[in-house]
Structure formats: structure tokens, C-alpha cells
Amino acid sequence: MADFNQGVPGAGEWESCASQGSAPDARAASSRAADRPQGLQAGAGSTAARVEHKSALALIIGLARAVENEIIPRLLEARRLAEDRIAAVEKPTMPEEVVEFVELVLSGNEAAVHRQIERMRTDGMSVETLYLDLFSGAARRLGEFWNADRCDFVQVTLAMMLLQRLVHDFAEEFQAESPPAHDGYSSLLLPIPGEQHNFGLAIVAQFFRRDGWDVCSDRLASSSALIDLVREREFGVIGLSASCDIHLEPLTSRIAMVRRVSRNRKAVIMVGGHVFNDRPDLVLKVGADFSAPDARVAVQKARQTLERRQAMVY
């Protein structure tokens, strides 16, 4: 049978306690005395906990305010800009034939691309119009697709390579459309070292050649190669392109260096690229003489600026 009294003090034990007088009270007092420092420590711990809790609460409130006042507005603005870019792609402002041509270029069907171009040529489109409107417009459209994440790197790269080949394929016919207007002028047309986008510059080079210029447009591996070249050859116009803001600082330093070491002290510095189309004020800030919205205007301004400079007496 279970002993329900197990563990419970017996009468003898209580009597023993009683005979010792205040022993239980002494033990209780001793226990309270031992507990008192612990109680004080517990109180100190509670105070520290409250301080820590307030600090954590203040941090949470601060983060919430930062999210509400800074992060959320930025996310909303980023979303709005993304939606605007997508809307621009969905509702392009460029001609319908350019939009259709880009889709054809992205398909990778080069035979179909050439057939489309031949139909346009049969309808009377000049190679100059192909260069300035169709090919350049297609390149801008591909840039819009890239910004709106409609195309990946491989798609855009392959499409731009096809456009580059088309510019080369029609070069001879383009040169024959108009006899050279000038002889003896020379130009250096290059993307700055590290710049990957040179399609627009390739078209500019074709317009300079058709105008009778001796054009050097070989890509250089480094800034030192650029400096060596302008020291050795007397270029009338030196054209450099940059497509984005991150290249403005190195472009500025390279222009300053070119001016210092150029064999032709009257050389005209031309800059081009999307960044200057959007911000014409940057032309003077980087130390250049002019920029132009397209290749045709670039040749005209280059000739005019060079002739004025050559007429100046230093």
C-alpha cells in the first residue's frame, strides 16, 4: 500500500524542531537574508531589461519610420519609372516600320531581315535613311527593350551584331550615293577605352568617309594607345563616344590629355552618345567642342568648327 505520509515530517521531527526553539525561524531568516541580494540583483536585472527593451523599441520605431519615409517612396518611384519604361516600349513613339524591323532583327532570321530591307529599298528608301532612321532607330529600340528587361544581354548583343553587319554590308552603296565634298581632312573616331557601345560611332564613321574624310576608327586597347596615336598623327577632328554617366570622368581626363599631347594643336574634339543627347550641357563640362544629334549633323558641325579654328590666328 502506498504510504501517503512518505516525505512528510513526523511528530518526532516537529517536536525536535520545537525543542530547538527558533531553528525553523532562523532557517527562514537565513533564507530571506540569502534571498535579499538575489532580489536586489533581480531588480537590477529588471532595470537593465527595461532599458534594453526601450532601446529595441526605439530601434524598431526608427526602422519603421525609415521604411515609411525613405524606402517605400523610393520603391514606389522605382516602380513608376519601370512602368514608364515598359509603357514606352509598349507604345513606341518611333515609326511602325522600325518597331516591326526590330522584331525581325530579334528573331535572328537574317534572310528575312535582308528581304525586308530590299522591299524598303524598292520603295525608294535611301541607304542614308536606312542608317539614320531604320538602323539607328532599331538600336534605340533595343536599348529601350534592355532598360525594360524585355531582352537579355545575349539577345541585345546578337541583334546589335546583326545591325553592325548591315551597316558594313551597305557601306559601299552608301559611299556611292553622294560624291565626297572635301579631301584632305582626317578624323579619329573612337569609343573611350572600356566603352562597349560603338554602333552609333560606326554610322558616324560612314558619314565622315562619304564626306571625303580620312577616318581612323580602329578600337584601341588602352588610353596610352590613344595618346600615342594623337601624338603621331595630325587629326583635324577627334571624336570620342560615351553611352553612360560612369564614363564621363574618364572621358574628361582623356580629352584634357589629348589636348595636351595632340600633334595638331587646333584639333577639334567631338563627343557623342546617349548621355550627351540627353544632357547637351555636359559637352563643355567634359572639355569637348561640340556634340551632334545624328551622323549627318556631326559631319556638318565638324567641318564648320574645324574650318573656323584653322582660320584663327594663335
Contacts in CASP RR format, 6 or more apart in sequence:
PFRMAT RR
TARGET T0000
AUTHOR 0000-0000-0000
METHOD contacts of the structure
MODEL  1
MADFNQGVPGAGEWESCASQGSAPDARAASSRAADRPQGLQAGAGSTAAR
VEHKSALALIIGLARAVENEIIPRLLEARRLAEDRIAAVEKPTMPEEVVE
FVELVLSGNEAAVHRQIERMRTDGMSVETLYLDLFSGAARRLGEFWNADR
CDFVQVTLAMMLLQRLVHDFAEEFQAESPPAHDGYSSLLLPIPGEQHNFG
LAIVAQFFRRDGWDVCSDRLASSSALIDLVREREFGVIGLSASCDIHLEP
LTSRIAMVRRVSRNRKAVIMVGGHVFNDRPDLVLKVGADFSAPDARVAVQ
KARQTLERRQAMVY
9 17 0 8 1.000
17 23 0 8 1.000
17 24 0 8 1.000
82 148 0 8 1.000
85 144 0 8 1.000
85 147 0 8 1.000
85 148 0 8 1.000
86 148 0 8 1.000
86 150 0 8 1.000
88 144 0 8 1.000
88 148 0 8 1.000
89 144 0 8 1.000
89 145 0 8 1.000
89 148 0 8 1.000
89 150 0 8 1.000
92 98 0 8 1.000
92 99 0 8 1.000
92 141 0 8 1.000
92 144 0 8 1.000
94 137 0 8 1.000
94 140 0 8 1.000
94 141 0 8 1.000
95 133 0 8 1.000
97 120 0 8 1.000
97 134 0 8 1.000
98 133 0 8 1.000
98 134 0 8 1.000
98 137 0 8 1.000
98 138 0 8 1.000
98 141 0 8 1.000
99 141 0 8 1.000
100 116 0 8 1.000
101 113 0 8 1.000
101 116 0 8 1.000
101 134 0 8 1.000
101 138 0 8 1.000
102 138 0 8 1.000
102 141 0 8 1.000
102 142 0 8 1.000
102 145 0 8 1.000
102 159 0 8 1.000
104 112 0 8 1.000
104 113 0 8 1.000
104 116 0 8 1.000
105 113 0 8 1.000
105 138 0 8 1.000
105 142 0 8 1.000
105 159 0 8 1.000
105 162 0 8 1.000
105 163 0 8 1.000
106 142 0 8 1.000
106 151 0 8 1.000
106 155 0 8 1.000
106 159 0 8 1.000
108 158 0 8 1.000
108 159 0 8 1.000
108 162 0 8 1.000
110 162 0 8 1.000
113 162 0 8 1.000
113 166 0 8 1.000
117 130 0 8 1.000
117 134 0 8 1.000
117 166 0 8 1.000
120 130 0 8 1.000
120 134 0 8 1.000
121 130 0 8 1.000
125 134 0 8 1.000
126 177 0 8 1.000
127 170 0 8 1.000
127 173 0 8 1.000
127 174 0 8 1.000
127 177 0 8 1.000
128 174 0 8 1.000
128 177 0 8 1.000
128 296 0 8 1.000
130 166 0 8 1.000
130 170 0 8 1.000
131 167 0 8 1.000
131 170 0 8 1.000
131 174 0 8 1.000
131 203 0 8 1.000
131 206 0 8 1.000
131 207 0 8 1.000
131 295 0 8 1.000
132 203 0 8 1.000
132 294 0 8 1.000
132 295 0 8 1.000
132 296 0 8 1.000
135 163 0 8 1.000
135 166 0 8 1.000
135 167 0 8 1.000
135 203 0 8 1.000
136 200 0 8 1.000
136 203 0 8 1.000
136 294 0 8 1.000
138 159 0 8 1.000
138 163 0 8 1.000
139 160 0 8 1.000
139 163 0 8 1.000
139 199 0 8 1.000
139 200 0 8 1.000
142 151 0 8 1.000
142 156 0 8 1.000
142 159 0 8 1.000
142 160 0 8 1.000
143 156 0 8 1.000
144 150 0 8 1.000
145 151 0 8 1.000
145 155 0 8 1.000
145 156 0 8 1.000
146 156 0 8 1.000
151 159 0 8 1.000
160 199 0 8 1.000
163 199 0 8 1.000
164 199 0 8 1.000
164 202 0 8 1.000
167 199 0 8 1.000
167 202 0 8 1.000
167 203 0 8 1.000
167 206 0 8 1.000
168 202 0 8 1.000
171 206 0 8 1.000
174 206 0 8 1.000
174 210 0 8 1.000
175 206 0 8 1.000
175 209 0 8 1.000
175 210 0 8 1.000
177 210 0 8 1.000
178 210 0 8 1.000
180 210 0 8 1.000
180 211 0 8 1.000
180 212 0 8 1.000
181 211 0 8 1.000
181 212 0 8 1.000
182 211 0 8 1.000
182 212 0 8 1.000
182 213 0 8 1.000
182 303 0 8 1.000
183 212 0 8 1.000
184 212 0 8 1.000
184 213 0 8 1.000
184 214 0 8 1.000
185 211 0 8 1.000
185 212 0 8 1.000
185 213 0 8 1.000
185 214 0 8 1.000
185 236 0 8 1.000
185 237 0 8 1.000
185 303 0 8 1.000
185 306 0 8 1.000
186 213 0 8 1.000
186 214 0 8 1.000
186 215 0 8 1.000
186 216 0 8 1.000
186 233 0 8 1.000
186 234 0 8 1.000
186 235 0 8 1.000
186 236 0 8 1.000
186 237 0 8 1.000
187 208 0 8 1.000
187 213 0 8 1.000
187 214 0 8 1.000
187 215 0 8 1.000
187 216 0 8 1.000
187 235 0 8 1.000
187 236 0 8 1.000
187 237 0 8 1.000
187 238 0 8 1.000
187 239 0 8 1.000
187 302 0 8 1.000
188 216 0 8 1.000
188 217 0 8 1.000
188 229 0 8 1.000
188 230 0 8 1.000
188 233 0 8 1.000
188 235 0 8 1.000
188 237 0 8 1.000
188 238 0 8 1.000
188 239 0 8 1.000
189 201 0 8 1.000
189 204 0 8 1.000
189 205 0 8 1.000
189 208 0 8 1.000
189 215 0 8 1.000
189 216 0 8 1.000
189 217 0 8 1.000
189 239 0 8 1.000
189 241 0 8 1.000
190 201 0 8 1.000
190 217 0 8 1.000
190 218 0 8 1.000
190 219 0 8 1.000
190 220 0 8 1.000
190 226 0 8 1.000
190 239 0 8 1.000
190 240 0 8 1.000
190 241 0 8 1.000
191 197 0 8 1.000
191 198 0 8 1.000
191 201 0 8 1.000
191 219 0 8 1.000
191 240 0 8 1.000
191 241 0 8 1.000
191 242 0 8 1.000
192 240 0 8 1.000
192 241 0 8 1.000
192 242 0 8 1.000
192 247 0 8 1.000
192 250 0 8 1.000
192 251 0 8 1.000
192 254 0 8 1.000
193 220 0 8 1.000
193 221 0 8 1.000
193 222 0 8 1.000
193 223 0 8 1.000
193 226 0 8 1.000
193 250 0 8 1.000
194 247 0 8 1.000
195 241 0 8 1.000
195 242 0 8 1.000
195 243 0 8 1.000
195 247 0 8 1.000
196 243 0 8 1.000
197 241 0 8 1.000
197 243 0 8 1.000
197 273 0 8 1.000
198 219 0 8 1.000
198 241 0 8 1.000
200 241 0 8 1.000
200 273 0 8 1.000
200 295 0 8 1.000
201 217 0 8 1.000
201 241 0 8 1.000
201 272 0 8 1.000
202 217 0 8 1.000
203 295 0 8 1.000
204 295 0 8 1.000
204 298 0 8 1.000
204 299 0 8 1.000
205 215 0 8 1.000
205 217 0 8 1.000
206 295 0 8 1.000
207 295 0 8 1.000
207 296 0 8 1.000
207 298 0 8 1.000
207 299 0 8 1.000
208 215 0 8 1.000
208 298 0 8 1.000
208 299 0 8 1.000
208 302 0 8 1.000
209 215 0 8 1.000
211 299 0 8 1.000
211 303 0 8 1.000
213 237 0 8 1.000
213 299 0 8 1.000
216 229 0 8 1.000
216 233 0 8 1.000
216 235 0 8 1.000
220 226 0 8 1.000
220 229 0 8 1.000
223 250 0 8 1.000
223 254 0 8 1.000
223 257 0 8 1.000
226 254 0 8 1.000
226 258 0 8 1.000
227 257 0 8 1.000
227 258 0 8 1.000
227 261 0 8 1.000
230 238 0 8 1.000
230 258 0 8 1.000
230 261 0 8 1.000
230 262 0 8 1.000
230 263 0 8 1.000
230 267 0 8 1.000
231 261 0 8 1.000
231 262 0 8 1.000
231 263 0 8 1.000
232 263 0 8 1.000
233 263 0 8 1.000
234 263 0 8 1.000
234 264 0 8 1.000
234 267 0 8 1.000
235 262 0 8 1.000
235 263 0 8 1.000
235 264 0 8 1.000
235 267 0 8 1.000
236 264 0 8 1.000
236 266 0 8 1.000
236 267 0 8 1.000
236 268 0 8 1.000
236 306 0 8 1.000
237 267 0 8 1.000
237 268 0 8 1.000
237 269 0 8 1.000
237 270 0 8 1.000
237 302 0 8 1.000
237 305 0 8 1.000
237 306 0 8 1.000
238 258 0 8 1.000
238 262 0 8 1.000
238 267 0 8 1.000
238 268 0 8 1.000
238 269 0 8 1.000
238 270 0 8 1.000
239 269 0 8 1.000
239 270 0 8 1.000
239 271 0 8 1.000
239 272 0 8 1.000
240 251 0 8 1.000
240 254 0 8 1.000
240 255 0 8 1.000
240 269 0 8 1.000
240 270 0 8 1.000
240 271 0 8 1.000
240 272 0 8 1.000
240 288 0 8 1.000
241 271 0 8 1.000
241 272 0 8 1.000
241 273 0 8 1.000
242 248 0 8 1.000
242 251 0 8 1.000
242 271 0 8 1.000
242 272 0 8 1.000
242 273 0 8 1.000
242 275 0 8 1.000
242 276 0 8 1.000
243 273 0 8 1.000
243 274 0 8 1.000
243 275 0 8 1.000
244 274 0 8 1.000
244 275 0 8 1.000
245 275 0 8 1.000
247 275 0 8 1.000
248 275 0 8 1.000
248 282 0 8 1.000
248 285 0 8 1.000
248 286 0 8 1.000
251 271 0 8 1.000
251 286 0 8 1.000
252 285 0 8 1.000
252 286 0 8 1.000
252 287 0 8 1.000
255 269 0 8 1.000
255 271 0 8 1.000
255 286 0 8 1.000
255 287 0 8 1.000
255 288 0 8 1.000
256 287 0 8 1.000
258 267 0 8 1.000
258 269 0 8 1.000
259 267 0 8 1.000
259 269 0 8 1.000
265 314 0 8 1.000
266 306 0 8 1.000
266 309 0 8 1.000
266 310 0 8 1.000
266 312 0 8 1.000
266 314 0 8 1.000
268 289 0 8 1.000
268 290 0 8 1.000
268 302 0 8 1.000
268 305 0 8 1.000
268 306 0 8 1.000
268 309 0 8 1.000
269 287 0 8 1.000
269 288 0 8 1.000
269 289 0 8 1.000
270 288 0 8 1.000
270 289 0 8 1.000
270 290 0 8 1.000
270 291 0 8 1.000
270 292 0 8 1.000
270 298 0 8 1.000
270 301 0 8 1.000
270 302 0 8 1.000
271 283 0 8 1.000
271 286 0 8 1.000
271 288 0 8 1.000
271 290 0 8 1.000
271 291 0 8 1.000
272 291 0 8 1.000
272 292 0 8 1.000
272 298 0 8 1.000
273 291 0 8 1.000
275 282 0 8 1.000
276 282 0 8 1.000
276 283 0 8 1.000
276 291 0 8 1.000
277 291 0 8 1.000
277 293 0 8 1.000
280 291 0 8 1.000
283 289 0 8 1.000
283 290 0 8 1.000
283 291 0 8 1.000
289 305 0 8 1.000
290 301 0 8 1.000
290 302 0 8 1.000
290 305 0 8 1.000
292 298 0 8 1.000
292 300 0 8 1.000
292 301 0 8 1.000
END
